[in-house]
Amino acid sequence: MGRFENQVAIVTGAGSGIGRATALRLAREGAQVVMADTSESGLVETGMTRAVFDYARAHEKAHKLGARCELRRYGDPEEIAAAILFFASDDASYITGQALPVDGGNTASLNLPGMKV
């Protein structure tokens, strides 16, 4: 039995580098590891993106926020949290080493500037 048996560890930046090494070490020690990596999320209004949203609203362009993703809207922080909570739950006990893009369909649609597949 590992040191972190029956424990859940949420590791941010676990997609690469020291975050990934930390996640792997915790998993070897028995933890159920939830790897949270913001590069897998779409446009979400947070403290980091608030300036973008404020600018768009001030210039009457708020309707364009998130318009290029498949769902035609931006995400809510609660939607990102729900995905993380799922991975931390018993329902995900047999899932490991997976990335879940919570991005409104950007990844699935290959949404590149000037290109829509």
C-alpha positions as CSV (number, residue, x, y, z in Angstrom):
1,M,0.0,0.0,0.0
2,G,1.4,3.4,-1.1
3,R,1.8,6.4,1.1
4,F,-1.1,8.2,-0.7
5,E,-3.5,5.2,-1.1
6,N,-7.1,6.2,-1.1
7,Q,-6.1,9.9,-1.6
8,V,-6.9,12.2,-4.6
9,A,-4.2,14.5,-5.8
10,I,-5.0,17.4,-8.2
11,V,-1.8,18.4,-10.1
12,T,-1.9,21.5,-12.2
13,G,0.4,21.8,-15.2
14,A,0.7,18.0,-15.2
15,G,0.8,17.8,-19.0
16,S,4.6,18.1,-19.1
17,G,7.8,18.9,-17.1
18,I,7.8,18.9,-13.3
19,G,4.0,18.8,-13.2
20,R,4.0,15.5,-15.1
21,A,6.8,14.1,-13.0
22,T,4.9,15.0,-9.8
23,A,1.7,13.4,-11.1
24,L,3.6,10.2,-12.0
25,R,5.3,10.0,-8.6
26,L,2.0,10.5,-6.8
27,A,0.4,7.8,-8.8
28,R,3.2,5.4,-8.0
29,E,2.6,6.2,-4.4
30,G,-1.0,5.1,-4.7
31,A,-2.8,8.4,-5.3
32,Q,-5.7,8.8,-7.7
33,V,-4.2,11.7,-9.7
34,V,-6.3,14.3,-11.5
35,M,-4.1,16.1,-14.0
36,A,-5.4,19.6,-14.5
37,D,-3.8,21.4,-17.4
38,T,-5.3,24.8,-18.6
39,S,-4.0,24.2,-22.1
40,E,-6.8,21.7,-22.5
41,S,-9.5,24.3,-21.9
42,G,-11.1,26.7,-24.2
43,L,-11.9,30.4,-23.7
44,V,-13.2,30.9,-20.2
45,E,-13.8,34.1,-18.3
46,T,-11.5,34.1,-15.4
47,G,-9.2,36.6,-13.6
48,M,-6.6,35.9,-16.3
49,T,-8.9,36.5,-19.2
50,R,-11.1,39.2,-17.7
51,A,-9.3,42.0,-19.6
52,V,-10.2,40.3,-23.0
53,F,-13.8,40.1,-21.9
54,D,-13.9,43.7,-20.6
55,Y,-12.4,45.0,-23.9
56,A,-14.9,43.0,-26.0
57,R,-17.8,44.3,-23.9
58,A,-16.5,47.9,-24.0
59,H,-16.3,47.8,-27.8
60,E,-19.6,46.0,-28.4
61,K,-17.9,42.8,-29.5
62,A,-18.9,40.5,-26.7
63,H,-21.1,38.5,-29.1
64,K,-17.9,37.4,-30.8
65,L,-16.4,35.8,-27.7
66,G,-16.2,32.1,-28.2
67,A,-18.0,32.3,-31.6
68,R,-15.3,30.3,-33.4
69,C,-15.7,27.2,-31.3
70,E,-18.2,24.5,-32.2
71,L,-20.6,25.5,-29.4
72,R,-20.5,29.2,-30.5
73,R,-19.9,30.4,-26.9
74,Y,-17.3,30.8,-24.3
75,G,-17.1,28.5,-21.3
76,D,-17.9,29.0,-17.7
77,P,-15.4,28.2,-14.9
78,E,-18.0,25.9,-13.4
79,E,-17.8,23.7,-16.6
80,I,-14.0,23.3,-16.1
81,A,-14.5,22.6,-12.4
82,A,-17.1,19.9,-13.3
83,A,-14.6,18.0,-15.5
84,I,-12.0,18.2,-12.7
85,L,-14.5,17.0,-10.1
86,F,-15.5,14.1,-12.4
87,F,-11.8,13.0,-12.6
88,A,-11.5,13.3,-8.9
89,S,-14.6,11.2,-8.3
90,D,-15.0,7.4,-7.8
91,D,-16.7,7.4,-11.2
92,A,-13.3,7.9,-12.8
93,S,-11.4,5.4,-10.7
94,Y,-10.3,3.4,-13.7
95,I,-9.3,6.4,-15.8
96,T,-5.6,7.4,-15.8
97,G,-3.3,9.4,-18.0
98,Q,-6.0,10.9,-20.1
99,A,-6.5,14.5,-21.2
100,L,-10.1,15.8,-21.5
101,P,-10.3,19.0,-23.6
102,V,-13.0,21.2,-22.1
103,D,-12.9,23.6,-25.0
104,G,-16.4,23.8,-26.6
105,G,-15.3,21.5,-29.5
106,N,-12.2,23.4,-30.6
107,T,-9.9,20.3,-30.5
108,A,-12.4,18.1,-32.3
109,S,-13.0,20.6,-35.1
110,L,-9.4,21.5,-35.8
111,N,-10.4,25.2,-35.4
112,L,-7.5,27.1,-36.9
113,P,-7.5,30.7,-38.0
114,G,-9.1,30.9,-41.4
115,M,-9.8,27.2,-41.5
116,K,-12.9,25.2,-40.4
117,V,-12.9,21.5,-40.9
